[in-house]
Amino acid sequence: MEEQPVSPPKEPNFWVRGLYMFLMALAFNVVATILCILAVTQFLFALFTDAPNQRLASFGRGLARYFRQLVEFLTFATEELLFPFNDWPS
C-alpha cells in the first residue's frame, strides 16, 4: 500500500477574517452602547419599582454572552462566527 503525500493545511483567508473582524468590531460598539442603555434603564426601573425587570435581566445575560463571544472572536480565541452569522447565544 502506497502512502499518500500529506498536503499542508490550507492557509486561512486573512482578508475574509479581517472583514469579519471589522463587522464584529462594529457589533462590539453597538453592543456596548446597548449595554449602557440597558444598565441605565435597569437602574431606573429598580429605582422606581424597588426591583429589577426580569426580562431586561434575561436580555442582559444574553447580551453578556454575546459580548464575550465578540471578544473571543476579535482576539482570535475562537474561529466560530457569531450572530448574525450564527444563532444568538442562549
VMD Tcl script that draws the C-alpha trace (Angstrom):
set ca {
  {0.00 0.00 0.00}
  {1.43 3.31 -1.09}
  {1.33 6.25 1.30}
  {-0.30 9.42 0.06}
  {1.76 12.55 0.49}
  {0.44 14.81 3.22}
  {-0.64 18.13 1.85}
  {-0.11 21.18 4.01}
  {-3.23 22.59 5.62}
  {-4.94 25.40 3.80}
  {-3.97 28.86 4.90}
  {-6.88 30.74 6.36}
  {-8.07 33.60 4.26}
  {-6.96 36.51 6.43}
  {-8.77 39.08 4.29}
  {-12.10 37.37 4.90}
  {-11.26 37.05 8.60}
  {-10.32 40.74 8.60}
  {-13.69 41.64 7.09}
  {-15.49 39.57 9.74}
  {-13.35 41.22 12.42}
  {-14.31 44.66 11.13}
  {-18.00 43.72 11.22}
  {-17.65 42.21 14.69}
  {-15.84 45.34 15.91}
  {-18.82 47.38 14.72}
  {-21.13 44.95 16.51}
  {-18.95 45.33 19.63}
  {-19.57 49.08 19.65}
  {-23.31 48.63 19.09}
  {-23.50 46.07 21.90}
  {-21.53 48.35 24.24}
  {-24.00 51.17 23.55}
  {-26.98 48.87 24.11}
  {-25.37 47.67 27.34}
  {-25.07 51.24 28.64}
  {-28.69 51.98 27.76}
  {-29.78 48.71 29.35}
  {-27.85 49.45 32.55}
  {-29.39 52.92 32.92}
  {-32.86 51.60 32.12}
  {-32.50 48.75 34.59}
  {-31.26 51.16 37.28}
  {-34.22 53.48 36.74}
  {-36.61 50.55 36.72}
  {-35.19 49.26 40.02}
  {-35.22 52.79 41.49}
  {-38.92 53.32 40.79}
  {-40.27 49.79 41.30}
  {-37.84 48.53 44.00}
  {-36.95 45.51 41.84}
  {-35.08 44.96 38.59}
  {-37.00 43.95 35.49}
  {-36.55 40.21 34.93}
  {-36.96 40.43 31.16}
  {-34.23 43.07 30.96}
  {-32.04 40.96 33.24}
  {-32.54 37.93 30.99}
  {-31.72 40.02 27.91}
  {-28.65 41.34 29.74}
  {-27.39 37.81 30.35}
  {-27.72 37.01 26.63}
  {-26.01 40.29 25.77}
  {-23.16 39.45 28.16}
  {-22.65 36.05 26.46}
  {-22.64 37.72 23.06}
  {-20.16 40.34 24.28}
  {-17.88 37.55 25.48}
  {-18.13 35.77 22.13}
  {-17.28 39.02 20.34}
  {-14.16 39.48 22.45}
  {-13.11 35.87 21.89}
  {-13.54 36.21 18.12}
  {-11.73 39.56 17.94}
  {-8.77 38.21 19.94}
  {-8.51 35.00 17.84}
  {-9.53 32.85 20.82}
  {-12.15 31.26 18.57}
  {-12.84 30.96 14.87}
  {-16.57 30.39 15.32}
  {-18.67 33.07 13.68}
  {-21.39 34.52 15.83}
  {-24.68 36.36 15.45}
  {-25.84 37.37 12.81}
  {-23.87 34.61 11.06}
  {-24.85 32.09 13.73}
  {-27.53 31.74 16.40}
  {-27.93 34.23 19.25}
  {-26.37 32.83 22.45}
  {-28.98 31.13 24.61}
}
mol new
graphics top color blue
foreach p $ca { graphics top sphere $p radius 0.5 }
foreach p [lrange $ca 0 end-1] q [lrange $ca 1 end] { graphics top cylinder $p $q radius 0.2 }
display resetview
